[in-house]
Amino acid sequence: MPIALRPFPVLLLLCVVCLLCVPRISYAVPSFYRQSGIACNACHTSFPQLNALGRDFKLKGYTLSTGQSTAPPLAVMLQPSFTHTSEGQPGGAAPGFDNNDNVALTQGSVFYAGRLFGGFADKSPLLGKFGAFIQTTYDGVEKAWSWDNAEFRFADSASTEKHKFDYGFYLNNSPTLQDLWNTTPVWSYPYSGSGLAPTPAAETLLGGGLAQQVAGFGGYVWLDSSLYLELGGYDSLSASVQSDLGVDPEGEAQIDNPAPYWRLAKEHAWGAHHLEVGTFGMAADTYPERDSSAGTDHYLDIGMDSEYQYAKGRHDVTVMFSGLRERQEWDASRTLGLAENSSGALWTLAATGSYFFDKTYGVTAQYFRFGGDTDMLLYADNRTYSPDSYGWILQLDYMPLNKSGGPKFWPGSNVKFSLQYTRYNKFDGAGRNYDGSGRDASDNDTLYLEAWLAF
C-alpha cells in the first residue's frame, strides 16, 4: 500500500536525496575548520557554545570557505563517559547496564556540516549559498542508530542606502535548531549529559517534545547586525518515515496542521561586549499519541531569553537566561483518558553562567527549574503527580587542544574533558528527604565524566 506523506516531509526527503547525490571527493575529510580555515576557538567559547563569529558563520548558512578544500565537509564526534548516581537504579540504569557506576559511549555521531555542495560550490555563486548541518548518531545506551539534528540553509545578504541585512531560508527537523544563541532548547546548556541517569519527566513541545519528529521550513532576516526576525512552520513526519530514520513514533504528539513558530531578538554590541534579548514561541494543535479519534489538544509555548557575552584576551564570560511557559488544553487527551484535567500549564527556566580562561579551562554553573499543574494521569509515573523539579549543575571543562587547533596529522580536531555534577532539590515533585516510598530527589544526584572528541 502506498505511503501518504505530507508536503513538509516530502520536501525534506527530496533534500536528503539531493545531498546523497552530491559526488564525494575522497582525498580529505574536512570539518568547518578545514572548509573555512577558522579554528574552533574563534567561533566557540567552548563547543558548541557560539560567540559572535560563530553566530555569523551559522547565520550565513555554514558556507564561509577559503576555497582550499574541494572535499565534502565531514566530521566525527565521540562521547565516552562514566556515570555515577547517588543511589543505584534497581534493575539497572538501562538494559545491559549495572545499577550504578556505568561506563558507556554516550553517543557517536557523523556529520555533513558545511557547504551543501562541497567544493563544487566554488564553481557557482548560487551553489555557494547553500549549506547543511546533518548529524546521524549512534546512541550507546539504546544501542541504535538514528538521524539527529538536520538542517539545510540558503543564505545571502543585501543592502539599501540606509540598511544592510542578511537573510535566509531553512529546512530542519527540530524547532530552535536554527537559532543563533545558546538560550533556546536545541543548543542550550547542558550541552551533553548522561543517558544513564534519571532526568525530570516533564517536557514542553519546544523543549524537546518535537525533536527529530517534524519537518519545518522558515525564513529569517538579520537587520543591521542588530535585529533578528524569523517566521516558520512545523509539521509531523509520518510514523513510517520516522521509523525508517530510527525514531520511535509511539506515544508522541502528532501535529494536526503546520504549527507556526516565531523568533524575535535584539542584539547590541559594544567593544568586547554583546547583549541579546529576545522571545520565541509556537502554537500547535496535536493528536495525542497520534490518535485522531477525539480531536486535538492545543499548545501555546512562549519563551523569553537573554544572553550576555564578554570576550577579550584570555577571558570569555557568558551569562544566559531562558524561560518558557506552555499553556495546554487537553480536550482530546481528557476524552481519551490520558489527562485528568481539561487544561494546565508547564514552565521551565534556566540561569547559566560560564567563564573560560585562555581558551583552555572552564567552569559553568546553572540553576534550573521545571514547574506546572499536577495531573494524576499525565504524571502517573511519579508518586506526587507533579512535574516540579529544580536543582543545580556545576561543570568543569579542560580543552587541551583548543588553542593549538589539533594535532598536525589531523588539524581541526578537538577534545573537551568534562566533570559535571547535578544536584536535585526536587525531582518530579519529591523533595530531597521525602518520607514516602520510592526515590527521593537526592537519590538522583549525578556525577558525570565525559570526553568529547571531535575530528
C-alpha positions in Angstrom: 0.0 0.0 0.0 1.5 3.4 -0.9 2.6 5.6 2.0 0.9 9.1 2.2 3.4 11.8 3.0 2.7 15.4 3.9 4.2 18.3 2.0 6.9 19.1 4.6 8.2 15.5 4.9 8.2 15.2 1.1 10.4 18.4 0.8 12.7 17.1 3.5 13.2 13.7 1.8 13.9 15.4 -1.6 16.6 17.5 0.1 18.1 14.3 1.6 18.1 12.7 -1.8 19.9 15.7 -3.3 22.5 15.5 -0.5 23.2 11.9 -1.2 23.6 12.5 -4.9 26.5 15.0 -4.3 29.7 13.4 -5.6 32.3 12.6 -2.9 35.9 13.5 -3.3 37.9 11.2 -1.1 41.3 12.7 -0.6 40.3 14.7 2.5 37.7 14.8 5.2 37.2 18.4 6.2 35.2 19.9 9.1 34.2 23.5 9.5 37.8 24.2 10.2 39.1 22.7 7.0 36.4 24.4 5.0 36.9 27.9 6.4 40.4 27.9 7.9 38.9 29.2 11.2 40.0 27.5 14.4 37.3 26.2 16.8 38.2 28.7 19.5 37.5 31.6 17.0 33.8 30.6 16.8 33.2 29.0 20.2 33.9 29.8 23.8 33.5 26.1 24.4 31.9 24.0 21.7 29.1 24.0 20.9 28.6 27.4 22.7 28.9 30.1 20.0 30.5 33.5 20.2 29.9 36.5 17.8 31.9 35.0 14.9 30.3 31.6 15.3 26.8 33.1 15.2 27.8 35.0 12.0 29.1 31.7 10.4 25.8 30.0 11.2 23.7 33.0 10.1 25.4 32.8 6.7 24.4 29.2 6.2 27.7 27.4 7.2 29.1 28.5 3.8 32.2 30.6 4.6 35.1 29.0 2.8 38.7 29.7 1.8 38.3 27.5 -1.2 41.3 25.4 -0.4 39.4 22.2 0.0 37.1 20.6 -2.5 36.1 17.6 -0.3 32.7 17.3 1.4 32.7 18.7 4.9 32.6 15.6 7.0 33.3 15.3 10.8 33.0 12.7 13.5 32.2 13.0 17.2 32.6 10.5 20.1 31.5 10.9 23.7 32.8 8.1 26.0 31.6 8.6 29.6 31.2 7.4 33.2 28.0 7.9 35.2 27.5 7.7 39.0 24.2 8.4 40.7 23.8 9.0 44.5 21.7 5.8 44.7 21.7 3.0 42.2 18.7 2.2 40.0 17.2 -1.2 40.8 17.1 -3.4 37.7 19.9 -1.5 36.0 20.2 2.1 34.7 19.3 0.7 31.2 19.1 -2.7 29.6 22.6 -4.2 29.7 23.9 -1.8 32.3 24.5 -2.1 36.0 22.5 -0.3 38.7 25.3 2.3 39.1 28.8 3.3 38.1 28.4 2.7 34.3 30.8 3.3 31.5 29.3 3.9 28.1 29.7 5.6 24.7 27.0 8.2 25.3 26.9 8.8 21.6 28.9 8.8 18.5 28.0 11.0 15.5 28.9 11.5 11.9 28.3 15.0 10.4 28.0 16.5 7.0 28.4 20.1 8.1 29.4 23.0 5.8 28.7 23.9 2.2 26.0 21.6 0.9 27.7 21.1 -2.4 31.3 20.9 -1.0 34.0 22.0 -3.4 31.6 22.2 -6.3 30.2 25.4 -4.7 33.4 27.2 -5.9 32.2 26.8 -9.4 28.8 28.6 -8.9 28.0 31.7 -6.8 24.5 30.3 -6.3 25.6 26.8 -5.1 27.9 28.6 -2.6 24.9 30.0 -0.8 23.6 26.6 0.3 24.8 25.0 3.5 23.9 22.0 5.6 24.3 20.6 9.1 23.4 16.9 9.0 24.0 14.6 12.0 23.4 10.9 12.3 24.0 9.4 15.8 24.7 6.1 17.4 23.1 6.0 20.9 25.4 3.9 23.1 22.7 3.5 25.7 19.9 2.5 23.4 22.4 0.7 21.1 20.8 2.1 18.0 21.4 4.5 15.1 19.1 7.3 14.2 19.1 10.6 12.4 19.8 13.5 14.7 19.9 17.3 14.1 19.4 18.0 10.4 19.2 21.4 8.7 19.6 22.8 5.2 20.0 26.5 4.6 20.1 29.1 1.8 21.7 32.4 3.0 22.5 35.7 1.2 22.9 39.4 2.0 21.6 42.7 0.6 21.6 46.4 1.4 19.9 49.7 0.8 21.1 53.2 1.2 20.4 53.1 4.9 20.4 49.5 5.9 22.1 46.2 5.4 20.7 42.8 6.1 21.4 39.1 5.9 18.5 36.8 5.1 18.0 33.1 4.6 15.7 30.1 4.5 16.0 26.9 6.4 14.6 23.3 6.4 15.2 21.4 9.6 13.8 18.7 11.9 13.7 20.4 15.4 12.3 23.8 16.4 15.1 26.2 17.5 17.8 24.1 15.8 18.3 27.2 13.5 18.7 29.6 16.4 21.9 31.7 16.7 22.1 32.0 20.5 22.6 29.2 23.1 19.4 30.2 25.0 16.8 28.2 23.1 16.2 24.5 23.7 18.2 22.6 21.0 21.6 24.3 21.8 21.0 25.2 25.4 23.2 24.2 28.3 23.9 21.4 29.4 25.3 20.6 26.0 25.7 17.0 26.9 24.6 14.7 29.7 24.3 11.1 30.8 21.8 8.8 29.2 22.1 6.5 32.3 20.8 8.9 35.0 17.2 9.8 35.8 16.0 13.1 34.5 12.8 15.0 35.1 9.9 13.7 33.1 8.2 16.9 32.2 8.9 18.3 28.7 7.4 21.1 26.7 6.8 20.8 22.9 9.5 23.4 22.2 11.7 22.0 25.0 12.4 18.8 23.0 8.9 17.2 22.6 9.2 17.5 18.8 12.9 16.9 18.2 13.6 14.7 15.1 9.8 14.1 14.7 9.0 17.0 12.5 10.0 18.9 9.3 10.0 22.7 9.5 10.5 25.4 6.9 11.1 29.1 7.6 12.9 32.3 6.8 14.9 34.9 8.7 16.3 38.4 8.4 19.2 39.9 10.4 18.9 43.7 10.0 21.9 46.0 10.6 23.6 43.2 12.6 21.2 44.1 15.4 17.6 42.9 14.9 16.7 39.3 14.2 13.3 38.2 12.9 12.2 34.7 12.0 9.0 33.0 11.0 8.5 29.3 10.2 6.2 26.4 10.5 6.5 22.7 11.6 4.5 19.6 10.7 4.9 16.0 11.9 6.7 13.4 9.8 4.6 10.3 9.2 5.2 7.4 11.6 6.7 5.2 8.8 9.2 7.9 7.8 10.2 8.4 11.5 10.7 4.6 11.9 12.8 4.4 8.8 15.0 7.2 10.3 15.5 5.4 13.6 12.9 7.4 15.6 10.2 5.6 17.6 6.9 7.5 17.0 4.9 5.6 19.6 3.2 7.8 22.1 4.2 11.1 20.5 2.0 14.2 19.9 1.2 14.5 16.1 0.8 18.0 14.8 -2.6 18.4 13.0 -1.7 21.3 10.7 1.6 23.1 10.3 2.4 24.8 13.6 3.7 28.4 13.3 7.0 29.2 15.0 8.3 32.7 15.6 11.6 34.3 16.9 12.4 37.9 17.6 15.8 39.0 19.1 17.7 42.3 19.5 21.5 42.3 20.0 23.6 45.2 21.0 27.4 45.1 20.7 29.9 47.5 22.2 33.6 46.8 22.4 34.1 43.3 23.7 30.5 43.0 24.9 27.4 41.5 23.3 23.9 41.6 24.8 20.9 39.8 23.3 17.3 40.0 24.5 14.6 38.0 22.7 11.4 36.0 22.6 10.3 32.8 20.7 7.3 30.6 20.6 5.0 28.1 18.9 1.3 27.3 18.7 0.2 23.8 17.8 -2.8 21.6 17.6 -1.9 18.0 18.1 -3.4 14.5 18.2 -2.3 12.8 21.5 -0.3 9.7 21.0 -1.1 10.1 17.2 -4.8 9.2 17.9 -7.1 11.5 15.9 -10.4 9.9 17.1 -11.1 12.5 19.8 -10.0 15.7 18.1 -6.9 17.7 19.1 -5.1 19.2 22.1 -3.8 22.7 21.9 -0.4 24.0 23.0 0.9 27.6 23.2 4.6 27.9 24.0 6.0 31.4 24.7 9.7 31.9 25.7 11.9 34.8 26.8 15.7 34.7 26.6 18.8 36.8 27.1 22.5 36.3 26.6 25.4 38.4 27.6 29.0 37.7 26.4 32.3 39.3 27.1 35.4 38.1 25.2 38.7 39.8 25.4 42.3 38.5 25.6 42.4 35.3 27.6 38.9 35.8 29.2 35.5 34.6 27.9 32.4 35.2 30.0 28.8 34.1 29.1 25.6 34.7 31.1 22.4 33.2 29.8 18.7 33.2 30.9 15.8 31.4 29.3 12.2 31.0 30.5 9.5 29.1 28.6 5.8 28.8 29.5 3.4 26.3 27.8 -0.3 26.7 28.0 -2.0 23.3 27.5 -5.6 22.5 26.6 -6.3 18.8 26.9 -9.6 18.4 25.1 -8.6 15.2 23.3 -6.4 13.8 26.0 -9.1 14.0 28.6 -11.6 12.3 26.3 -9.1 9.5 25.7 -8.3 9.1 29.4 -4.8 10.4 29.1 -5.3 13.5 31.2 -7.3 14.2 34.3 -7.7 18.0 33.8 -9.1 19.8 30.8 -6.2 22.4 30.8 -2.9 23.1 32.5 0.4 24.8 32.3 4.1 23.8 32.3 7.0 26.1 32.6 10.8 26.0 32.7 13.6 28.4 33.4 17.3 28.3 33.5 20.0 30.7 34.5 23.5 29.8 33.4 26.9 31.4 33.8 30.3 30.3 32.4 33.9 31.5 32.5 36.7 30.2 30.3 40.4 31.1 30.8 42.9 31.1 28.0 40.5 29.0 25.8 41.5 26.0 27.9 40.0 25.9 31.4 36.3 26.5 32.0 33.7 26.5 34.8 29.9 26.6 34.2 27.1 26.8 36.7 23.3 26.6 36.1 20.2 26.9 38.2 17.2 25.1 36.5 13.6 24.7 37.4 10.5 22.9 36.0 7.0 23.7 37.3 3.4 23.2 36.4 0.0 21.9 37.4 -0.4 18.4 38.9 -2.3 15.7 37.0 -2.9 12.2 38.2 -2.9 10.8 34.6 -0.3 12.9 32.8 2.3 12.3 35.6 1.1 8.9 36.7 4.7 7.5 36.7 5.7 9.6 39.8 4.1 9.4 43.2 3.4 13.1 43.5 1.6 13.5 40.1 3.7 16.7 39.8 6.2 18.0 37.1 8.0 20.1 39.7 11.8 19.7 39.6 14.7 22.1 40.4 18.4 22.0 41.1 21.9 23.0 40.1 24.5 21.9 37.7 28.3 22.5 38.1 30.7 21.6 35.4 34.5 21.9 34.9 36.0 21.7 31.4 39.5 21.2 30.1 40.3 21.7 26.4 44.0 21.0 25.8 43.8 21.4 22.0 41.5 24.4 21.8 44.3 26.9 21.1 46.6 24.6 19.0 43.9 23.6 16.5 44.5 19.9 17.0 47.5 17.7 16.1 49.4 18.3 12.9 48.4 14.9 11.5 44.7 15.8 11.8 44.2 19.6 12.0 40.9 20.9 13.3 40.5 18.1 15.8 39.5 19.0 19.3 38.7 17.4 22.7 36.9 18.5 25.8 37.2 16.7 29.1 34.3 17.5 31.4 33.4 16.8 35.1 29.7 17.5 35.6 27.7 17.3 38.9 23.9 17.7 39.0 22.1 18.2 42.3 18.3 17.9 42.6 16.5 19.8 45.4 13.2 18.5 44.0 12.6 15.8 41.4 9.2 15.1 39.8 7.6 16.6 42.9 9.6 14.7 45.5 12.0 16.6 47.8 15.5 15.6 49.0 14.2 13.9 52.1 10.7 12.9 51.1 9.3 10.3 53.5 7.2 8.4 51.0 8.1 5.3 49.2 10.4 5.3 46.2 13.3 7.5 45.2 13.9 10.9 46.8 15.3 13.8 44.8 18.8 13.3 46.3 18.9 9.7 45.0 19.2 11.1 41.5 22.1 13.4 42.1 24.6 12.6 39.3 28.3 12.7 38.8 29.1 12.5 35.1 32.6 12.4 33.5 32.9 12.7 29.7 35.5 13.1 27.0 34.0 14.9 24.0 36.2 14.2 20.9 35.6 15.9 17.6 37.6 15.3 14.5 
